Amino acid sequence: MDAGSANSLSNMKPQSRCPLQEQFLHRRNSRENLDRFIPNRSAMDFDYAHYMLTEGRKGKEKENAAVSSPSTEAYRKRLAEALHMNRTRILAFKNKPPTPIELIPHQFTSPQPAKPTKPRRYIPQTSERTLDAPDLVDDYYLNLLDWGSSNILSIALGNTVYLWNASDGSTSELVTIDDENGPVTSVSWAPDGRHIAVGLNNSQVHLLDSTNNKLLRTLTGGHRTRVGSLAWDNHILTTGGMDGLIVNNDVRKRSPIVETYRGHTLEVCGLKWSASGRQLASGGNDNILHIWDRSMASSNSPTQWLHRLEEHTAAVKALAWCPFQGNLLASGGGGGDRTIKFWNTHTGTCLDSLDTGSRVCALLWNKNERELLSSHGFTQNQLTLWKYPSMVRIAELTGHTSRVLFMAQSPDGCTVASAAGDETLRFWNVFGVPEVAKLAPKANPERFAHFNRIR
């Protein structure tokens, strides 16, 4: 910048602008105002710049007013050399920065699309529906609630089993047991969603057709006391009794008992078959969790367990097989234990244990996400949703005023029904609506398909 330029700058009147407006204009035109040079402050002389902008004009005017003498001109020249005042540039800049070197050639790299962030699912903190459940037996060791594949919920209230159709909200009575044989101690739908098993206090098990409320057959001889747990594996109905026995019944046969598992010394209160049907998990009031393998079963001798797991310190009722990992089992302990444990059922190893702070009554896996839902007793009587495997608490659902004894999941995996000792049945939209499956991409059409074939 020469002295003439500085003279012209001194004649320009500064324009008044709003700072915010200026910042807005700069951001809007950021592509046009990009400075491609980097200032080098070590090569700048701000004192000389200030002098030229303020006093330089006055010096020029004096030079034009009177002609300096040769001695004065020589003195001014030597003074300018000593003070480096003979430079024509006030600001100095470096050259254009060098182009960065690519460590990986561009032709060998492919652009990675940005992964879209998944929106956080809204979980309602209150139940979407509440139904009365009078005469619900407040017994931790029973299993009185189940949701069938035909979207019909069954619940045992005293001596009567009721059906609630989730599609239209209608209610019907399935069967009522007399006082000598009742109350009902367990219910479980068959995989077809039509037939249902009902365990009784007198050690019998009834098989009924829900479409016409007809009793098909009664299973006897397997137990000596009440049947508090049931589990289906296709046509095999497994029953667990207060006598500690586990019996596999093939409902197609005239003599249904095909295997008997002996391992528990007290009541069997939890039974669950794995999705493959090869392993059975059983929990008892003796604080024992057993894993049974059907390939080891024999009807001629007592069946030996695959794993006997003794880490729980209270009754083991809550059992849930993981839907996305076939050999992962979650189990929950009673009031003296309060833990949720995760097991590798191939090796019998305990993978993790979490103290929940209260009795674990039931467990359900989310079919669409890696989440686990647990129901509890005193003091909160809540349902807790956990993120697996970190076991971070996602949500707590409250509303029941007594321990939440039973839970059942709708066929689509979205809604959970819970029944508690407060004689209410609540429905929770806790697992949300599953994502719509993406349509498979269409195959590339055959070339020239629109032309008629020659032969």
Disulfide bonds with the S-S distance in Angstrom:
none
